[in-house]
Amino acid sequence: MLDDPSFYLFAVPAVLIYGISKGGFGGSIAVLAVLLMTFVTTPTRAAAILLPILCVMDVFVVWTYRGVYESTSLRILLPGALIGILAGYLAVDTMNDDAMRIMIGALSVAFCMQSWLDWPRGAGRRHNAISGTALGIASGFTSFSIHAGGPPFGMYMLPKRLEPLLYAGTAGIFFAVVNYVKLVPYYLLDQLRLDNLVVSVVLMPLAPIGVKLGHYLVKKSNTRLFYGICYSFLMVVGLKLLFEGFGYL
C-alpha cells in the first residue's frame, strides 16, 4: 500500500480534509475523508487507519480551542455518545451499514431543509435533554461504525447558532472523547494491528496541518457564512450517505 503512488493521491487529501473538519470548519465533511480512503482500501481498514490519526488531531484541536466550549451541550451529548459506542461494539457482527447510512442520510437532508426554512425566524433553539441524548447515541453509534458522527452531532448543535469558534471548540472536545473511547473496542476487534498503525504513522504529519487550516478558516468566516457552509456540507454528506446506502455509489 505505501509503495503505491495512488494511495497518496487519495490518502493525503483525505487526512487534510479530516483535519480541516476537526479544526472546526464544516464538520460533516469528515465523512468524505473515509469515502476517499475507500478508493485505496476497504471501509473497515480505512476507519482503522484513520482513528489513530484522528486521536492525534484531537490533541491539537483541544489545545487550539482550550477553554472555548459550551458545557451544557457536552453534558447532554456525551453520555449518549458513550452508549452509542457500546451499542456499536455489541452490534458489530449484526448491524447493516447500508440501513444506517440511509437513516442518517435521510435525517440529515430533512434536518437541513427544515433548518434553512427556519433560519430567518431568529435566535437559536434551547437545549433538550431527550433529543440531545438520542442524537448523542446516534453520533456515538455512527462514529464507531463508519466515522459518521458529524451529522447527528450537527443536528443537535447547529440550531443553537453558537459563535463559530465556540461551536468548533465544543465539537473538538466531544469528538476527542468519542475517538479516544473508540480506541478500546477497535483494539478488542484487532483493528489497531501493526500493519494499519504503520500506515497511520506515515500520514500523521498531515494532522496538525489540516487542523491549523481548519482553525484559520473558522476565524476568517462570519457566523452566517460559517453556518451556511456547515449546513451545505451536511446536506452533501446526507445525500452521499443516501446514495451509498441505496447502492448508487
Beta strands, then each sheet from edge to edge (+ up, - down):
end
